Amino acid sequence: MWWIMRNYCSKIFTALIVLFSLCLQTATKANIQVANLKQDLELISREVAGLRSEVELLRRENAQLRVVVDSFSKKANSSQGLSSAQVVQLNSRISVLEKKVQANASSQIQIQSDINKQMQDLIKQMNLGFDKISKSSPVQVPAQTFSTDYPQKGFVHKVEKGETVSSIAKKYKSQIQWIIDANQISDPKKVFVGKELFVPQK
């Protein structure tokens, strides 16, 4: 009866270890995806900052051009003593400057539109990434199987400091695989001091 209970507890402990490792793997995947999203966000933020700088430069240039246009307009209005050729020349320059102002205004609108589009794309990417994280299923780890092909005779040994499955098998003239299968040890390197192991013997 005691041996059955100990076997049952050992199986539960093994299942808990597998469950814990699954949780760790899922958390690691989620962290990697979040880090990738943060990196994308930083890159787009840099692009947006660059576009905002361009918009600011265009605004300044527009302001300067408007000042020049106003100046030419004032000169044209007060050019009663100017020749007709000079008036035509001034009007031509004013026309060119007005076209530049309009072109800059169009560029500014286009840049603002690009910024808005990139921000919307970023929000979509982030939402998709968070959906993937929330829907990602844990990685299925195949359950470890243990053989029952070992001698049913034997005794219980309490692990002492410095002992390994190999040294215990050698000490009692048993076999390493027998001890692993009998005690359902998933990692033979992790046998702790004080653990009770059934040592099969012929």
Secondary structure, 3 states (H helix, E strand, C coil): CHHHHHHHHHHHHHHHHHHHHHHHHHHHHHHHHHHHHHHHHHHHHHHHHHHHHHHHHHHHHHHHHHHHHHHHHHHHHCCCCCCHHHHHHHHHHHHHHHHHHHHHHHHHHHHHHHHHHHHHHHHHHHHHHHHHHHHCCCCCCCCCCCCCCCCCCEEEEECCCCCCHHHHHHHCCCCHHHHHHHHCCCCCCCCCCCCEEEEECC
